[in-house]
Amino acid sequence: MYRERASRVPGGYVWSSLSTGNEVRVLPDGCMDLLWDGHEILVAGPDTHAQLFHSEAGTTMTGLRFAPGYAPRVLGVPASEFTDDRVALDAIWSPTRVREVTDAVAASEDPSATLETVALGRASELDTDAALVEEIAALARAGHNSTTIASRVGFSTRQLQRRSTAAFGYGTKTLARVLRMQRALAIARRGNPPADTAARAGYADQSHLARDVKAMAGVPLGALLG
């Protein structure tokens, strides 16, 4: 059973999942998460391909999902340090700080709310590039290519690549591709046929949609919808 709600952290979501014991396929979405499994806090990095997870039935996982580009403000570490990886929080924060946070989450009746409080405290002073990162993400979501995005924000393509890798874990080309797939899935789940989905989501054609989904999700679009 999976539940989520909008977070107090701007653009984020908090969620909880009760495992049925089945393997779960987690798709790339441009986001990073703080995860609480009842024992430790992990950082789930931005993915470029699907990740498969299995946990014992009855296990509860709680998470705080950050909007693309937001997590580095909280963690104090570039997103590229976590790309396609899961890292224990004690690998990046001091043992004392991690112990304080872990104890607070463990003692809380609502672990997700405690994760939000921690994140809001760490990001209370937003970095000066916050608006820039949000603009880059918005342009990528709208389907603009790297050259156009660089021009819009006043960067060279090389500067854009460096800033995007730090903020999102990869460049804007990959970010736009991930966000386009998520947009296509949302359209397809509303009952739209593949050809219509491809056109609405910004793919060249249905074959382009099929190739992209299979490459990132590891399974065909139909398997995800089923």
C-alpha positions in Angstrom: 0.0 0.0 0.0 1.4 3.4 -1.1 0.3 6.8 0.2 1.6 10.3 -0.5 0.8 13.9 0.2 2.2 17.3 -0.7 5.1 18.2 1.6 5.8 21.4 3.5 9.1 21.4 1.7 8.4 23.4 -1.5 7.6 21.1 -4.5 8.1 18.0 -2.5 6.0 15.0 -1.3 6.1 12.8 1.7 5.1 9.2 1.2 4.9 5.8 3.0 4.8 2.3 1.5 3.9 -0.9 3.2 5.6 -3.8 1.5 3.7 -6.8 0.2 6.9 -8.7 -0.2 6.8 -8.3 -4.0 9.6 -6.7 -6.0 9.1 -3.0 -6.7 10.3 -1.1 -9.8 11.1 2.5 -9.1 11.3 4.7 -12.2 13.5 7.7 -12.8 11.6 11.0 -12.0 14.4 13.6 -11.6 13.9 13.6 -7.8 15.9 12.6 -4.8 14.5 11.2 -1.6 15.3 10.9 2.1 14.3 7.4 3.1 13.5 6.0 6.6 13.3 2.2 6.8 12.8 2.0 10.6 16.5 1.7 11.3 18.5 4.2 9.3 18.1 7.2 7.0 19.2 6.8 3.4 19.6 9.2 0.5 18.1 8.0 -2.7 19.9 9.7 -5.6 18.5 10.8 -9.0 18.2 7.8 -11.2 18.9 7.4 -14.9 17.2 4.0 -15.1 14.8 1.9 -13.1 15.8 0.5 -9.7 14.4 -2.8 -8.4 13.8 -3.2 -4.7 12.6 -6.0 -2.5 11.7 -5.9 1.2 10.0 -8.3 3.5 6.2 -8.2 3.6 5.0 -5.9 6.3 8.0 -3.6 6.1 7.2 0.1 6.1 9.3 2.7 4.2 8.8 6.4 4.7 10.2 9.0 2.4 10.5 12.7 1.7 10.8 13.3 -2.1 12.4 16.5 -3.1 11.6 18.4 -6.3 14.4 18.2 -8.9 17.4 20.3 -7.8 16.2 20.9 -4.2 18.0 18.1 -2.3 21.5 19.5 -2.5 20.3 22.6 -0.6 19.4 20.3 2.3 22.2 17.8 2.1 25.0 20.2 1.3 26.4 17.8 -1.3 26.1 17.9 -5.1 23.4 15.6 -6.5 26.0 13.9 -8.7 27.4 12.2 -5.6 24.2 10.1 -5.5 23.3 9.4 -9.1 21.9 5.9 -9.5 22.9 5.1 -5.9 21.5 4.8 -2.3 23.8 6.3 0.4 23.5 6.2 4.2 23.1 9.7 5.6 26.0 9.0 8.0 28.3 8.9 5.0 27.7 12.6 4.4 26.7 14.2 7.7 28.6 14.1 11.0 27.8 11.1 13.3 26.4 13.5 16.0 24.0 15.2 13.6 22.9 11.9 12.1 22.3 10.4 15.5 20.2 13.4 16.5 18.1 13.2 13.4 17.7 9.4 13.5 16.7 9.5 17.1 14.1 12.2 16.4 12.6 10.2 13.5 12.6 7.0 15.4 10.7 8.6 18.3 8.2 10.4 16.1 4.6 9.3 15.7 4.9 10.7 12.2 8.4 10.1 10.7 7.6 11.9 7.5 6.7 15.1 9.4 10.0 14.9 11.2 11.9 14.4 8.0 10.2 17.5 6.7 11.2 19.5 9.7 14.8 18.5 9.4 14.8 19.4 5.7 13.2 22.7 6.2 15.7 23.6 8.9 18.6 22.7 6.7 17.2 24.7 3.7 15.9 27.7 5.7 18.6 29.9 4.1 18.2 29.0 0.4 21.3 29.3 -1.7 21.5 32.2 -4.2 21.1 29.8 -7.1 17.7 28.5 -6.0 15.7 30.5 -8.5 18.2 29.6 -11.3 17.9 25.9 -10.6 14.1 26.1 -10.6 14.2 27.9 -13.9 16.5 25.3 -15.4 14.2 22.5 -14.2 11.1 24.3 -15.6 12.7 24.8 -19.0 13.8 21.1 -19.1 10.2 20.1 -18.1 8.9 22.1 -21.0 11.1 20.1 -23.4 13.7 22.7 -24.3 17.1 21.5 -25.4 20.3 22.3 -23.7 21.3 25.0 -26.1 18.1 26.9 -25.6 18.2 26.5 -21.8 21.7 27.8 -21.7 20.7 30.8 -23.7 17.7 31.5 -21.6 19.7 31.5 -18.3 22.7 33.2 -19.7 25.2 30.3 -19.5 27.5 28.6 -21.9 26.5 25.0 -22.6 29.5 23.9 -20.5 28.5 26.0 -17.6 25.0 24.7 -17.8 26.3 21.1 -17.8 28.3 21.7 -14.6 25.5 23.5 -12.8 22.9 20.9 -13.8 25.1 18.0 -12.8 25.5 19.5 -9.4 21.8 20.3 -9.0 20.2 17.3 -10.6 22.8 14.6 -10.8 23.0 14.8 -14.6 22.7 17.3 -17.5 19.6 18.9 -18.7 19.3 16.5 -21.7 18.9 13.6 -19.3 16.7 15.6 -17.0 14.4 16.5 -19.9 14.3 12.9 -21.1 13.4 11.6 -17.6 10.7 14.3 -17.1 9.2 13.6 -20.6 8.9 9.9 -19.7 7.1 10.8 -16.5 4.8 13.1 -18.5 4.1 10.3 -21.0 3.2 7.9 -18.2 0.8 10.3 -16.7 -0.9 10.8 -20.1 -1.1 7.1 -20.9 -2.5 6.3 -17.4 -5.5 8.5 -18.3 -6.4 6.1 -21.0 -4.8 7.8 -24.0 -3.5 5.4 -26.8 0.3 5.2 -27.3 0.4 7.3 -30.5 -1.6 10.1 -28.9 0.5 9.8 -25.7 3.7 10.2 -27.8 2.4 13.3 -29.5 1.2 14.9 -26.3 4.3 14.2 -24.4 6.7 15.6 -27.1 8.1 12.4 -28.7 8.8 12.2 -32.4 6.4 9.3 -32.7 5.2 6.1 -31.0 8.4 4.2 -31.7 10.4 7.0 -30.0 8.2 6.7 -27.0 8.5 3.0 -26.8 12.4 3.0 -27.1 12.8 5.7 -24.5 10.5 4.0 -22.0 12.1 0.6 -22.5 15.6 2.1 -22.1 14.9 3.9 -18.8 12.2 1.7 -17.3 13.6 -1.7 -18.4 10.2 -2.9 -19.5 7.7 -1.8 -22.3 5.1 0.9 -21.7 2.3 -1.7 -21.6 4.0 -3.5 -18.7 4.1 -0.3 -16.7 0.5 0.5 -17.4 -0.6 -3.1 -16.6 
